[in-house]
């Protein structure tokens, strides 16, 4: 199947936390068209200059005004938007109002609008899907690293999944070394976490849309294990 656009959340690509210019180049060189992010985008300071140039890396739209980067990108007449949730996620501006403002200000009609909603609470992600139903092509949840089984096209034509999952080691706890995570939970002592080893799970979703209307016609999970 020929893919028209590939979007990857890259905020944990640099050894499990943040994004570097090198890991961004690797993702873009592998065929990714737009890299989205989330709460760890500031973890690797060397990537910050890329956020303000023409590199297709975006950070959450509803971060405070004046921070580096932008919250959306246009690629092949598709508008890709990054939002971050507020429930259990720390301080950010309202993602619902930020998305409203962006949609109201559009001066050209994209063939599709895809939203990466980086959030912890399943209720907040599902609420965003319902809120944007019929106004965007897809709302894809990220952040928890655990893929959900609720892929569906909502009643007004927006594809939705609560969380797409992760690309990372399957023998892990959301990507981290199992023993180190268990030590932290069992002792409540600080423990530096490293990325797990072994076979890698690849979680993704495939969204099909109508270019004339921007409505989604299908969303399906594509999950693989390698190694």
Backbone bond lengths (Angstrom), bond angles and torsions (degrees), N, CA, C in turn:
res aa  C-N    CA-C-N  psi(-1)  N-CA   C-N-CA  omega(-1)  CA-C   N-CA-C  phi
1 X - - - 1.470 - - 1.527 110.12 -
2 X 1.323 115.94 136.20 1.456 121.83 178.07 1.529 109.66 -85.11
3 X 1.319 117.16 122.89 1.458 121.52 178.50 1.521 109.16 -92.72
4 X 1.319 116.90 130.50 1.463 121.25 179.88 1.522 112.48 -82.05
5 X 1.339 117.28 -31.05 1.460 120.81 -177.87 1.521 108.49 -153.83
6 X 1.329 115.85 135.38 1.466 121.62 179.32 1.526 108.67 -119.68
7 X 1.324 116.53 124.92 1.460 123.04 -179.65 1.522 107.84 -119.29
8 X 1.325 117.35 133.31 1.466 121.26 178.84 1.516 109.61 -133.05
9 X 1.321 116.74 134.24 1.456 120.06 171.26 1.521 107.51 -80.85
10 X 1.340 116.77 117.73 1.455 121.34 -172.60 1.506 114.83 -111.21
11 X 1.336 118.13 17.10 1.461 118.59 -170.31 1.530 113.91 -72.72
12 X 1.338 117.59 -10.49 1.465 119.73 176.52 1.522 111.76 -117.06
13 X 1.316 117.70 18.86 1.464 121.26 -173.08 1.525 113.41 -72.19
14 X 1.322 118.02 -23.15 1.471 121.64 -176.73 1.518 110.31 -91.77
15 X 1.313 116.97 80.43 1.450 120.92 177.94 1.507 113.84 63.87
16 X 1.322 117.26 27.64 1.457 121.18 176.43 1.511 115.29 98.74
17 X 1.337 118.00 -7.94 1.469 118.83 -179.65 1.511 110.04 -153.48
18 X 1.314 116.65 117.96 1.452 121.11 177.89 1.520 113.19 86.11
19 X 1.309 114.46 -176.63 1.460 123.88 -176.82 1.521 107.83 -137.75
20 X 1.320 117.29 136.79 1.462 122.12 176.98 1.521 109.01 -113.96
21 X 1.332 118.07 164.37 1.470 119.29 174.85 1.531 111.94 -56.63
22 X 1.326 116.84 -36.65 1.468 120.02 -178.50 1.529 111.61 -67.76
23 X 1.330 117.18 -45.04 1.461 118.90 179.73 1.531 110.88 -70.71
24 X 1.329 117.22 -32.34 1.462 119.82 174.98 1.525 110.74 -63.26
25 X 1.348 116.69 -44.72 1.463 120.25 177.71 1.521 111.32 -60.45
26 X 1.327 115.73 -39.06 1.463 119.67 179.79 1.529 111.04 -63.59
27 X 1.324 116.62 -44.05 1.458 120.31 178.79 1.529 111.51 -64.32
28 X 1.329 115.96 -47.67 1.461 119.69 -178.90 1.527 111.03 -65.76
29 X 1.323 117.03 -35.14 1.456 120.62 178.38 1.518 113.47 -70.59
30 X 1.321 117.05 -20.40 1.463 120.92 179.93 1.518 113.08 -87.08
31 X 1.333 116.86 -2.79 1.459 119.98 177.71 1.512 115.54 115.91
32 X 1.332 117.56 0.39 1.462 120.41 176.30 1.522 109.36 -72.26
33 X 1.325 116.83 133.85 1.469 121.46 -179.18 1.523 112.72 -92.82
34 X 1.332 117.44 -36.93 1.463 121.74 -179.37 1.522 108.12 -139.13
35 X 1.344 116.18 134.30 1.460 122.10 176.33 1.523 108.30 -106.09
36 X 1.315 116.02 121.42 1.463 121.23 173.78 1.533 108.44 -96.91
37 X 1.330 115.93 176.01 1.468 118.74 -176.07 1.518 109.81 -150.53
38 X 1.339 115.80 -151.12 1.458 120.09 -177.70 1.512 111.10 -177.56
39 X 1.326 116.76 -139.62 1.461 120.82 -171.99 1.524 113.47 -71.52
40 X 1.338 119.05 -15.42 1.467 120.90 -179.91 1.531 113.19 -99.19
41 X 1.318 118.32 11.12 1.467 119.20 -174.83 1.524 111.96 -64.65
42 X 1.342 118.94 -24.28 1.471 120.42 -179.44 1.524 112.47 -88.50
43 X 1.337 119.25 1.39 1.465 121.47 -171.71 1.520 113.46 -67.03
44 X 1.322 117.72 -32.60 1.468 122.04 -179.64 1.530 108.08 -114.75
45 X 1.313 116.88 103.62 1.462 121.29 -169.53 1.531 112.97 -64.51
46 X 1.335 117.62 -25.92 1.459 119.25 -176.83 1.528 113.20 -67.42
47 X 1.337 117.67 -14.50 1.462 119.24 179.50 1.528 111.91 -84.37
48 X 1.321 117.72 -14.61 1.468 120.64 -172.60 1.531 113.42 -57.04
49 X 1.344 120.47 -41.84 1.470 118.33 178.52 1.524 113.77 -59.89
50 X 1.326 117.45 -29.71 1.466 119.83 179.70 1.524 112.27 -68.11
51 X 1.325 116.30 -24.73 1.458 119.26 -178.24 1.524 112.12 -69.06
52 X 1.326 116.52 -21.28 1.460 120.10 -177.64 1.526 113.10 -105.68
53 X 1.343 117.69 2.27 1.460 118.10 175.23 1.533 108.73 -105.12
54 X 1.329 117.67 -159.87 1.458 119.49 -175.16 1.525 113.49 -89.73
55 X 1.342 118.08 8.91 1.461 120.67 174.81 1.532 108.88 -63.66
56 X 1.337 118.66 131.96 1.469 120.26 -175.48 1.529 113.34 -78.07
57 X 1.339 114.66 63.82 1.462 122.10 173.93 1.521 107.15 -118.03
58 X 1.318 117.25 129.37 1.463 119.91 179.25 1.524 109.85 -123.27
59 X 1.335 115.11 154.54 1.464 122.08 176.10 1.531 106.79 -118.13
60 X 1.337 118.28 168.23 1.460 119.49 -177.09 1.527 113.68 -53.70
61 X 1.300 114.94 132.95 1.460 122.95 -178.77 1.520 111.72 -61.26
62 X 1.331 116.96 -34.82 1.463 120.70 -173.11 1.516 113.75 -93.86
63 X 1.349 117.99 21.09 1.458 120.29 165.73 1.533 108.85 -68.00
64 X 1.316 115.69 164.37 1.464 120.26 -177.19 1.524 111.37 -61.15
65 X 1.327 117.20 146.99 1.470 119.89 177.04 1.527 111.12 -59.64
66 X 1.328 116.25 144.34 1.450 121.70 175.52 1.513 115.30 95.42
67 X 1.353 118.16 -8.62 1.464 119.63 178.22 1.530 108.85 -79.14
68 X 1.342 117.95 160.12 1.470 119.40 -179.11 1.525 112.57 -60.68
69 X 1.316 113.88 153.06 1.455 119.84 170.88 1.511 115.53 89.64
70 X 1.316 114.05 -172.82 1.463 122.57 -178.32 1.521 108.59 -139.26
71 X 1.322 116.13 159.67 1.458 120.87 -174.03 1.506 115.23 -99.25
72 X 1.323 117.60 2.78 1.472 119.76 179.11 1.515 109.40 -153.63
73 X 1.318 115.27 161.82 1.464 121.49 178.69 1.522 108.94 -146.91
74 X 1.326 115.49 145.18 1.459 121.94 174.27 1.524 109.02 -99.60
75 X 1.317 117.15 129.69 1.459 122.18 173.21 1.514 108.60 -142.60
76 X 1.352 115.88 122.27 1.468 122.48 177.46 1.518 111.47 52.44
77 X 1.313 115.59 44.44 1.460 124.48 -179.39 1.524 113.20 59.72
78 X 1.319 115.99 25.85 1.455 122.03 170.83 1.529 107.71 -113.02
79 X 1.324 116.45 133.79 1.454 121.91 177.89 1.535 108.40 -97.73
80 X 1.332 116.03 118.72 1.465 122.08 178.61 1.522 107.82 -106.64
81 X 1.321 116.55 126.31 1.461 122.49 -175.28 1.525 109.28 -122.57
82 X 1.317 115.77 141.18 1.467 122.78 177.43 1.528 108.33 -115.82
83 X 1.326 117.47 126.81 1.458 122.93 175.33 1.520 108.85 -125.50
84 X 1.332 116.95 158.25 1.457 121.31 174.36 1.522 108.86 -127.19
85 X 1.339 115.15 141.28 1.451 120.05 179.34 1.518 112.34 -77.97
86 X 1.339 115.26 171.78 1.463 120.55 -179.81 1.530 112.76 -114.29
87 X 1.325 117.99 -24.54 1.457 121.10 -178.74 1.526 110.28 -71.48
88 X 1.329 117.84 118.44 1.473 125.61 -177.66 1.528 113.01 62.61
89 X 1.312 118.33 17.44 1.469 121.11 -173.66 1.518 113.12 -118.37
90 X 1.309 119.49 -3.33 1.452 120.04 -176.97 1.516 111.96 93.59
91 X 1.308 115.35 -168.90 1.457 121.12 -172.63 1.528 111.54 -83.37
92 X 1.311 115.36 134.42 1.462 123.16 172.45 1.521 106.76 -161.67
93 X 1.307 115.73 160.04 1.460 119.07 174.82 1.532 109.58 -69.42
94 X 1.304 116.45 166.25 1.465 120.91 -176.46 1.527 110.50 -64.67
95 X 1.345 118.84 120.21 1.469 119.65 -179.91 1.523 112.81 -69.20
96 X 1.322 118.02 -30.19 1.459 121.12 179.84 1.528 110.36 -66.53
97 X 1.325 116.73 -48.13 1.465 120.23 179.85 1.526 111.62 -68.65
98 X 1.334 117.17 -36.65 1.467 120.22 178.60 1.532 110.41 -62.48
99 X 1.323 116.70 -41.01 1.463 120.30 179.33 1.522 110.61 -69.08
100 X 1.307 116.91 -39.23 1.466 120.39 175.29 1.516 111.47 -56.59
101 X 1.315 116.23 -48.12 1.460 121.40 -177.95 1.526 110.61 -61.02
102 X 1.327 116.76 -42.10 1.462 120.11 179.53 1.526 111.04 -64.14
103 X 1.315 117.53 -47.29 1.465 120.51 -178.67 1.526 111.29 -64.10
104 X 1.321 116.48 -40.78 1.470 119.86 -179.60 1.523 112.14 -65.74
105 X 1.340 117.32 -26.01 1.455 120.76 -176.90 1.516 114.96 -93.57
106 X 1.327 118.47 1.43 1.463 120.23 -178.44 1.519 110.98 -65.09
107 X 1.320 115.80 133.84 1.465 120.96 178.35 1.519 112.60 -106.93
108 X 1.322 117.07 -5.70 1.455 120.88 174.68 1.513 108.75 -138.06
109 X 1.314 116.12 152.86 1.458 121.27 -175.86 1.524 109.52 -94.91
110 X 1.315 118.55 116.53 1.463 120.38 176.95 1.525 111.06 -77.03
111 X 1.320 115.53 159.17 1.458 119.88 174.48 1.528 110.76 -70.94
112 X 1.311 116.15 -28.42 1.465 121.12 178.36 1.517 108.81 -155.87
113 X 1.333 115.98 154.03 1.458 122.68 173.83 1.522 107.04 -127.66
114 X 1.324 116.06 121.79 1.466 121.76 -178.98 1.526 108.47 -116.93
115 X 1.320 116.40 129.47 1.462 122.62 -178.18 1.519 109.63 -114.49
116 X 1.342 116.77 123.50 1.456 122.63 167.98 1.519 106.62 -94.26
117 X 1.342 116.14 109.59 1.464 120.50 179.45 1.525 108.10 -101.91
118 X 1.343 115.00 105.65 1.464 122.64 -174.29 1.517 107.68 -91.58
119 X 1.331 116.46 100.30 1.461 119.73 -171.50 1.519 110.62 -149.88
120 X 1.326 115.38 158.55 1.461 122.35 -178.54 1.516 112.41 -88.80
121 X 1.320 117.21 -48.92 1.461 121.23 -171.36 1.526 111.35 -79.44
122 X 1.327 115.88 128.74 1.458 119.61 177.38 1.518 110.95 -62.90
123 X 1.333 117.44 -34.53 1.459 120.03 -179.44 1.517 111.30 -64.92
124 X 1.338 117.28 -39.40 1.465 120.24 179.83 1.524 110.43 -67.46
125 X 1.335 116.73 -39.19 1.466 119.86 178.20 1.526 110.85 -65.45
126 X 1.328 116.90 -44.78 1.456 119.33 -179.54 1.531 111.24 -66.84
127 X 1.325 115.99 -35.84 1.470 119.28 176.46 1.526 110.74 -62.92
128 X 1.345 117.61 -39.93 1.458 120.26 178.39 1.526 110.67 -65.26
129 X 1.320 117.01 -40.42 1.458 119.29 177.25 1.517 111.70 -58.80
130 X 1.319 116.36 -45.04 1.474 120.01 179.12 1.525 111.32 -67.79
131 X 1.321 116.32 -37.60 1.468 120.69 -178.11 1.523 110.94 -64.66
132 X 1.336 116.90 -37.29 1.464 121.10 -176.67 1.527 112.82 -97.27
133 X 1.327 117.73 2.19 1.460 120.67 -178.36 1.520 110.98 -57.77
134 X 1.329 115.38 124.12 1.457 121.69 -178.94 1.514 114.30 90.03
135 X 1.331 116.78 -11.19 1.468 120.46 179.68 1.516 112.81 -107.01
136 X 1.334 117.84 -19.08 1.458 121.94 175.91 1.526 107.82 -133.42
137 X 1.326 115.30 165.09 1.467 119.67 -178.22 1.518 112.62 -80.89
138 X 1.340 116.92 -35.79 1.464 120.09 -177.32 1.518 110.85 -154.10
139 X 1.322 115.21 143.03 1.456 123.35 169.16 1.530 106.21 -121.51
140 X 1.326 115.43 114.09 1.466 121.31 -176.19 1.524 108.15 -116.17
141 X 1.315 116.92 120.45 1.460 121.12 -179.56 1.515 112.01 -82.37
142 X 1.332 115.58 142.44 1.462 122.55 173.60 1.523 108.70 -135.33
143 X 1.340 115.71 171.96 1.470 125.62 170.50 1.514 113.47 118.57
144 X 1.349 120.50 -41.43 1.461 119.73 -172.18 1.525 112.64 -80.21
145 X 1.323 117.95 -14.52 1.470 124.06 -179.56 1.529 112.76 71.67
146 X 1.324 117.98 0.23 1.462 121.49 -178.28 1.525 108.36 -115.87
147 X 1.318 116.22 112.77 1.452 120.33 -177.12 1.522 112.21 -67.47
148 X 1.317 116.11 142.38 1.464 121.22 179.81 1.525 110.61 -105.80
149 X 1.328 115.93 163.86 1.466 121.24 -172.05 1.532 112.00 -104.91
150 X 1.349 116.91 18.89 1.464 119.94 -173.06 1.524 112.92 -102.93
151 X 1.329 118.26 32.67 1.467 119.33 176.04 1.525 109.68 -61.12
152 X 1.318 116.13 129.99 1.460 119.95 179.04 1.520 109.33 -165.70
153 X 1.315 115.75 159.62 1.451 121.96 170.92 1.520 107.12 -97.13
154 X 1.318 116.32 121.50 1.457 121.34 -177.79 1.520 110.92 -70.80
155 X 1.308 116.54 172.17 1.460 121.51 -167.41 1.527 114.37 -62.09
156 X 1.345 117.34 -28.15 1.459 119.72 -177.78 1.528 113.15 -102.24
157 X 1.359 116.83 7.76 1.461 118.93 171.37 1.509 116.85 105.00
158 X 1.338 117.79 18.13 1.467 121.10 177.09 1.531 109.50 -103.88
159 X 1.341 116.43 126.27 1.456 121.07 175.31 1.524 109.22 -74.09
160 X 1.329 115.92 142.46 1.466 119.47 -174.72 1.520 111.23 -144.73
161 X 1.341 116.04 142.95 1.456 123.01 164.91 1.527 107.25 -146.46
162 X 1.333 117.05 137.49 1.464 120.16 -177.83 1.522 111.46 -63.49
163 X 1.335 118.10 -43.99 1.467 120.21 175.29 1.514 109.94 -150.43
164 X 1.330 115.15 131.97 1.459 120.33 -178.54 1.521 111.87 -75.48
165 X 1.355 118.28 -25.27 1.462 121.54 -179.11 1.509 111.92 107.68
166 X 1.340 116.77 -139.98 1.460 119.90 -176.63 1.522 110.42 -150.27
167 X 1.324 114.84 166.93 1.457 122.24 163.67 1.523 105.39 -114.03
168 X 1.335 116.67 110.37 1.455 120.36 -175.24 1.507 110.70 -179.05
169 X 1.322 117.01 -178.68 1.461 120.79 -175.21 1.530 111.99 -66.17
170 X 1.320 116.12 131.93 1.462 119.90 179.84 1.529 111.24 -73.86
171 X 1.329 118.51 -30.67 1.462 122.43 177.37 1.524 108.10 -87.25
172 X 1.329 115.71 75.68 1.463 121.40 -172.86 1.512 109.18 -162.02
173 X 1.315 116.05 177.23 1.462 122.89 167.95 1.516 105.93 -114.06
174 X 1.292 117.08 104.70 1.471 126.60 -172.28 1.534 111.86 42.89
175 X 1.334 115.38 41.14 1.457 121.00 176.01 1.512 115.35 100.45
176 X 1.332 117.61 -16.72 1.464 121.08 -175.85 1.529 111.99 -95.10
177 X 1.343 115.70 157.15 1.455 123.27 178.24 1.530 110.49 -55.80
178 X 1.337 116.79 127.89 1.458 121.60 -173.18 1.524 111.75 -62.40
179 X 1.334 118.36 -47.75 1.462 121.01 -176.87 1.526 111.96 -61.53
180 X 1.325 116.18 -39.24 1.467 119.46 -179.52 1.526 111.39 -68.08
181 X 1.318 115.79 -38.54 1.466 119.29 178.14 1.525 110.32 -66.85
182 X 1.335 117.68 -43.25 1.463 120.88 178.66 1.525 111.66 -62.20
183 X 1.333 116.58 -39.51 1.465 119.59 177.93 1.525 110.65 -60.66
184 X 1.308 116.69 -40.91 1.468 119.75 179.80 1.532 110.69 -64.84
185 X 1.339 116.81 -44.31 1.459 119.41 -178.50 1.531 111.97 -69.19
186 X 1.327 117.34 -37.60 1.463 120.71 -174.80 1.518 113.14 -78.11
187 X 1.318 117.41 -29.29 1.466 120.34 -175.54 1.520 114.13 -109.67
188 X 1.323 117.43 -19.13 1.469 122.28 -173.47 1.521 111.74 61.13
189 X 1.325 115.97 19.65 1.461 121.13 176.83 1.532 109.32 -93.69
190 X 1.347 117.01 148.44 1.471 119.05 176.65 1.526 110.40 -57.28
191 X 1.297 116.35 138.19 1.455 121.68 -178.64 1.516 108.83 -147.15
192 X 1.327 116.30 118.63 1.461 119.67 175.63 1.523 109.14 -68.09
193 X 1.307 116.61 132.13 1.455 121.78 -177.10 1.520 110.51 -102.95
194 X 1.314 116.03 136.12 1.459 121.52 175.74 1.518 109.43 -113.82
195 X 1.312 116.16 163.04 1.458 121.32 -179.80 1.531 108.83 -71.09
196 X 1.324 116.14 138.82 1.449 121.00 177.84 1.521 112.07 -65.67
197 X 1.321 115.66 168.59 1.463 121.95 -178.72 1.528 110.13 -116.42
198 X 1.337 115.23 169.16 1.454 120.32 172.50 1.519 113.75 100.67
199 X 1.337 116.34 -161.83 1.471 121.36 -176.84 1.517 112.16 -54.86
200 X 1.308 115.32 146.54 1.467 121.78 -175.31 1.522 110.17 -109.12
201 X 1.329 115.69 134.67 1.457 120.83 173.17 1.521 108.66 -95.68
202 X 1.327 115.76 138.11 1.463 122.77 179.00 1.517 107.31 -116.61
203 X 1.332 116.36 110.75 1.466 122.08 178.74 1.522 109.90 -107.53
204 X 1.304 116.68 135.81 1.465 120.77 178.01 1.522 109.19 -160.87
205 X 1.319 114.80 170.67 1.462 120.66 170.60 1.526 108.72 -129.95
206 X 1.313 114.95 150.02 1.457 122.59 176.21 1.518 107.82 -111.58
207 X 1.328 116.16 124.14 1.464 121.84 -179.05 1.523 108.89 -115.52
208 X 1.307 116.37 130.31 1.463 122.32 176.09 1.522 108.74 -112.32
209 X 1.335 116.54 135.41 1.460 121.03 -176.28 1.523 111.45 -131.97
210 X 1.318 115.33 162.26 1.467 122.51 171.80 1.523 108.32 -91.84
211 X 1.335 119.36 118.66 1.469 119.90 -177.14 1.519 113.78 -64.50
212 X 1.320 117.88 -27.22 1.462 119.88 -178.17 1.526 112.46 -73.71
213 X 1.333 116.35 -34.40 1.464 120.01 -175.60 1.517 113.09 -110.98
214 X 1.338 117.96 -21.08 1.449 121.53 -174.48 1.515 113.56 78.89
215 X 1.330 117.45 -0.66 1.457 121.00 179.52 1.527 110.45 -73.97
216 X 1.302 115.43 143.80 1.463 120.09 175.51 1.525 109.34 -79.73
217 X 1.311 115.68 140.46 1.463 120.84 175.34 1.524 111.78 -106.03
218 X 1.354 116.27 -20.71 1.461 118.98 -177.20 1.519 109.60 -164.29
219 X 1.339 115.69 145.10 1.467 122.23 168.55 1.524 107.12 -137.66
220 X 1.318 115.84 134.13 1.459 119.66 -179.54 1.520 109.62 -142.67
221 X 1.325 116.31 148.73 1.452 120.85 177.25 1.530 109.74 -77.58
222 X 1.349 115.73 142.82 1.457 122.68 171.82 1.526 106.43 -127.33
223 X 1.327 116.38 103.84 1.462 122.45 -175.40 1.515 109.55 -122.91
224 X 1.331 116.48 132.53 1.456 121.93 -179.38 1.530 109.49 -137.77
225 X 1.323 116.49 154.71 1.464 121.30 170.53 1.518 108.62 -122.21
226 X 1.335 116.35 131.60 1.463 122.35 -173.28 1.512 109.07 -122.63
227 X 1.333 116.76 136.73 1.452 120.95 173.27 1.516 113.06 95.29
